Amino acid sequence: MNKKILIITYYFPPSGGSGVQRWLKFVKYLPEFGWEPIVLTVDEKKASYPQIDNSLLSDIPDKIRVEKTNTCEILNFYKHISPEKEIPYGGFSDEQKPSFFKKLTRFIRGNFFLPDPRRGWNKFAYKKACKLIVSENISQVVTTSPPHSTQLIGLKLKKKFPHIQWIADLRDPWTDIHYYKKLYPVKIAAKINEKYERKMIETADKIVVTCRATQDVFLSKSQHVTADKFAVITNGFDEDDFLPVKNNSQEKFTITYIGILYNTQDIQCVLSAFATMKNKDDCRLRFVGHSGIIVSDIEKHNLQAHTEILPQVKHSEAVQLMADSSVLVLLVPDKEESAAFLPGKLFEYLASRRPILCIAPSSHEITRIIAQCDAGKTFSYSDAQNITVWLEEKKKIWEIHKRCEIENKNYLRYSRKEITKELINFIVNSKRATAQWETDNEA
């Protein structure tokens, strides 16, 4: 008989975006290892999702039980009064030059809706979780965030059911996320958020993070926890997602950025490098997703004729666009907090087998992973000259083969099935799970 595990997650299909992928894929592969996941999520008709991707629904196994609840959220009201009539992305940080209205709403969000505006889901999710724990005799509960308000559900459940094993999964930092200060938190709001964060760290039985830097950040928040409570389990890629991908010839040398482009991410060096390439007639810059803030920068470098901006696409289409690229761009925000930021799309970039142009500090974990997989190169934020040289080298390869391809197979260790094994090992055993790439670097 399979062992049941309750997974409490706000983001689940039909929600789109990279944050959905992590637990959608865990749910997909857990049954292969003798676990029966029960998913508790929000009713999509009431949720405040920035993105919708109905195609992801097909990835949920037929036998998986998904329970949905009501919610009450201020962001749905915000959608009606905002000029764009949209749910904001990650802490409003996709806005380059916020108006007074945007600054005001950032301040309200950062000081009056703590830890975040989706806390209105908590009372509904908690009530349903209590019923499921009792009726299904559940002893393992996972809460995954962001939104970090979901971790407060875990706190309440652990208090009511001390016998359960509560695993807190944190895909991103909490008070150290790269856009936190852009919410203008006053001292009392910051203290409240820090209290929630510390309470979660100290109360959860086990904590899962996506990179070592995030672990170090959370460890620094309390003297009452040790590294044994943590597991570094990265995001990954699903091999099934890449089976339908066609290996098309590329009519142009195509440099692609996929995903949300935040104003904390510096694209200037990439644009400068591209602008100085010798022959751009057969070259193209492509931005896929929510990247409206890039328009003025493209005009500044006079690259309109060479740039393609596509709206948000289905996940399957995004994967094909990765394969249809010559080079993939990855940006880590140029902030101190970015050390604890490891974008999930890195691993799908790796699986697409296209060279990665990464802008990040040389000491960042992302640099190690790209080097380990011989999958591209990482440059500093001001190194436009060497980026140009690197792009010219890749273009010469493209001119011969009409594609650029990575041969190294080390990326396979980041398959979702392998990562699910790591997760189960951590849940079942008391010893801390260690990501394979960490072991390699320590050896």
C-alpha positions, -999 to 999 in steps of 0.1 A, spaced: 0 0 0 13 34 -10 22 59 18 1 91 16 16 126 16 -4 158 16 11 186 -7 -2 221 0 6 243 -29 -11 275 -41 3 272 -76 -9 241 -95 -23 237 -130 -40 254 -147 -17 280 -131 13 286 -154 49 297 -148 80 280 -136 69 278 -100 42 253 -109 67 228 -124 84 217 -93 56 200 -75 36 191 -106 66 169 -115 71 155 -79 34 146 -80 39 129 -113 68 107 -101 61 101 -64 38 71 -72 66 53 -90 84 51 -56 54 40 -35 40 73 -24 4 86 -30 4 124 -32 -28 142 -23 -27 178 -36 -45 206 -18 -47 238 -39 -68 268 -46 -98 269 -69 -85 284 -101 -118 303 -106 -110 322 -74 -72 323 -75 -51 353 -85 -27 336 -110 -5 359 -131 -3 331 -157 -26 304 -169 -14 273 -188 -42 248 -193 -18 224 -212 -2 215 -179 -34 198 -167 -25 168 -189 6 163 -168 -14 154 -137 -17 116 -135 -53 104 -137 -52 87 -103 -39 118 -84 -64 133 -60 -65 171 -62 -86 190 -36 -95 226 -43 -108 253 -19 -122 287 -19 -101 318 -13 -104 355 -6 -77 377 -21 -70 414 -25 -51 409 -58 -83 401 -76 -96 435 -66 -63 450 -76 -67 435 -111 -99 456 -116 -84 489 -105 -49 486 -121 -43 503 -155 -31 470 -170 -60 449 -156 -35 422 -147 -23 403 -116 12 416 -109 42 393 -111 67 386 -83 63 414 -59 55 440 -86 91 438 -96 84 435 -133 77 472 -134 106 493 -147 94 528 -139 65 525 -115 40 553 -114 28 568 -81 -1 543 -82 23 514 -85 46 527 -58 15 531 -35 3 496 -42 38 482 -37 39 499 -3 4 486 7 13 451 -4 47 452 15 32 465 48 -4 456 51 -6 421 35 19 400 54 37 379 44 18 383 10 -16 391 -5 -25 354 -10 -29 348 27 -66 350 22 -64 314 10 -50 301 43 -82 297 64 -98 277 36 -68 255 30 -62 249 67 -97 237 73 -95 213 44 -61 201 54 -73 192 89 -100 171 74 -77 153 50 -51 146 77 -77 129 99 -97 111 72 -67 99 52 -45 92 82 -17 114 68 16 117 86 36 137 60 26 172 50 45 194 25 39 232 22 56 248 -8 62 285 -13 61 312 -26 36 325 -17 52 322 17 19 327 34 14 290 26 41 282 52 18 297 79 -7 269 71 21 244 80 27 262 112 -9 259 123 -11 223 112 20 213 131 5 230 163 -28 211 159 -12 178 148 22 175 165 27 139 152 29 149 116 61 154 98 60 189 83 83 194 53 86 231 43 97 235 7 110 270 -2 116 276 -39 128 311 -32 142 332 -3 116 349 19 128 383 33 160 381 12 143 378 -22 159 402 -47 128 424 -50 119 426 -12 131 461 -7 111 473 -37 80 467 -15 91 495 8 87 476 41 87 497 72 105 484 103 74 469 119 64 451 87 99 438 83 99 425 119 66 407 114 79 390 82 111 381 100 92 366 129 71 344 105 102 333 87 121 324 119 91 306 133 88 285 102 125 276 102 124 266 138 91 246 137 93 227 105 106 192 109 125 194 76 132 222 51 139 218 14 155 245 -6 166 247 -43 202 259 -38 229 260 -11 229 298 -9 192 297 1 200 272 28 227 294 42 204 324 42 177 305 62 203 290 85 214 326 94 179 334 107 180 313 138 206 299 162 183 270 170 186 251 137 214 232 121 221 222 85 208 186 92 173 200 90 179 211 54 181 194 20 193 211 -11 171 196 -39 173 216 -70 147 220 -97 151 200 -128 137 190 -162 112 163 -172 126 141 -200 90 135 -211 86 172 -219 115 169 -244 104 138 -263 81 157 -287 107 184 -294 117 187 -330 154 194 -338 147 221 -365 173 239 -384 174 276 -374 169 301 -402 186 328 -381 212 328 -354 187 332 -325 195 344 -290 165 337 -268 154 348 -233 124 329 -220 103 340 -189 95 370 -169 121 398 -172 123 417 -139 138 451 -136 163 437 -111 178 417 -140 204 435 -161 200 428 -198 221 458 -209 254 439 -214 237 413 -236 221 441 -257 254 460 -259 272 428 -270 246 420 -296 247 455 -309 284 453 -316 284 420 -335 298 425 -370 270 411 -391 235 410 -377 215 405 -409 210 368 -401 207 373 -363 177 376 -341 171 385 -304 140 368 -291 121 375 -258 94 351 -248 70 359 -219 63 390 -198 91 413 -209 75 446 -217 102 465 -197 127 456 -225 112 478 -252 129 510 -243 162 493 -239 159 478 -274 152 512 -288 182 526 -269 205 502 -287 186 506 -321 179 468 -322 142 470 -332 148 454 -366 166 424 -350 143 418 -321 112 396 -317 90 399 -286 65 370 -281 38 369 -254 35 342 -228 32 307 -244 23 272 -232 51 253 -215 54 229 -244 58 258 -268 84 273 -246 104 241 -246 103 240 -284 114 276 -286 144 267 -265 153 240 -290 147 264 -319 174 288 -304 211 290 -310 219 306 -276 198 308 -245 202 338 -221 200 334 -183 201 365 -160 208 365 -123 199 398 -106 230 420 -98 221 422 -61 235 407 -29 203 388 -24 207 371 -58 232 346 -43 201 327 -31 184 328 -65 187 297 -88 161 300 -116 142 268 -124 145 273 -161 182 267 -159 176 230 -160 152 230 -189 178 252 -207 203 224 -199 180 198 -213 174 217 -245 212 212 -253 217 248 -264 247 269 -252 237 291 -223 249 328 -221 246 335 -183 251 368 -166 259 362 -129 287 365 -103 315 340 -109 310 326 -74 273 319 -80 260 283 -79 246 287 -114 282 292 -127 292 259 -112 263 240 -127 268 254 -162 305 246 -160 299 211 -146 276 204 -176 299 222 -201 267 240 -212 278 275 -219 296 304 -202 290 328 -174 300 365 -177 301 395 -154 275 423 -157 299 446 -175 317 422 -198 300 431 -231 333 428 -251 339 392 -242 302 384 -246 305 397 -282 335 374 -288 317 344 -274 286 351 -295 307 355 -327 322 321 -319 288 305 -316 276 322 -347 305 306 -367 293 271 -355 257 280 -364 268 291 -399 282 256 -405 255 234 -388 225 257 -386 223 249 -349 245 250 -318 244 219 -297 259 208 -263 273 172 -261 280 168 -224 255 144 -207 260 156 -170 227 174 -172 209 141 -169 214 141 -131 188 169 -130 160 149 -144 128 151 -124 128 114 -116 163 115 -102 154 146 -81 122 128 -68 145 101 -55 165 127 -36 133 141 -21 121 107 -9 155 99 6 153 131 26 118 125 38 124 89 48 159 93 63 171 115 90 204 123 72 205 154 51 201 149 14 229 166 -6 225 175 -43 249 155 -65 266 186 -79 274 197 -43 291 164 -37 311 167 -69 323 201 -59 333 191 -24 352 160 -36 
